[in-house]
Amino acid sequence: MAKKVIVKSGTVFNTLNAARAYYNALRQATEIGGKLSETDRSDLLDIYHHIAKSPLGEWRGERRD
């Protein structure tokens, strides 16, 4: 069963992969040194922490031992 990801802004992603896709798209659209709104920043940090704590511990296709 896919795990829903709910971030502080209230946005709901039906899967961790959907949250990861949103994270990657926003990260790539933001210039180095660019500023994010507080809501976007909070969402990105929430998604990052969900991915880091996922049961497989995967980030960018790498697995934790």
C-alpha positions in Angstrom: 0.0 0.0 0.0 1.3 3.4 -1.0 2.1 5.8 1.9 0.4 9.2 1.8 2.7 12.2 2.5 1.0 15.1 4.1 3.1 18.3 4.5 2.6 21.2 6.9 0.9 23.3 4.3 -1.8 20.7 4.1 -0.8 19.4 0.6 -1.4 15.7 0.3 0.7 13.5 -2.0 -0.8 10.0 -2.6 2.6 8.4 -2.8 6.1 9.1 -1.7 7.1 9.1 -5.4 4.6 11.9 -6.1 6.1 13.9 -3.2 9.6 13.3 -4.5 8.6 14.4 -8.1 7.2 17.7 -6.6 10.4 18.1 -4.6 12.6 17.6 -7.6 10.6 19.9 -9.9 10.6 22.7 -7.4 14.3 22.2 -6.6 15.2 22.3 -10.3 13.1 25.4 -10.9 14.8 27.3 -8.1 18.1 29.0 -9.0 21.1 28.5 -6.8 20.9 31.0 -4.1 17.3 31.6 -5.0 14.7 32.3 -2.3 11.6 30.1 -1.7 8.4 31.2 -0.1 8.1 30.0 3.5 5.4 27.6 2.4 7.5 26.0 -0.4 10.5 25.8 1.9 8.5 24.1 4.6 7.0 21.6 2.1 10.4 20.8 0.7 11.9 20.2 4.2 8.9 18.0 5.1 9.2 15.9 1.9 13.0 15.6 2.4 12.4 14.2 6.0 9.7 11.8 4.8 12.1 10.4 2.1 15.0 10.2 4.6 12.8 8.2 7.0 11.2 5.9 4.4 11.5 2.2 5.2 13.9 1.6 2.3 16.0 4.7 3.3 16.3 5.5 -0.4 17.4 8.9 -1.7 18.4 9.4 -5.3 18.4 5.7 -5.8 20.9 5.0 -3.1 20.2 2.6 -0.3 21.3 2.9 3.3 23.0 -0.2 4.8 
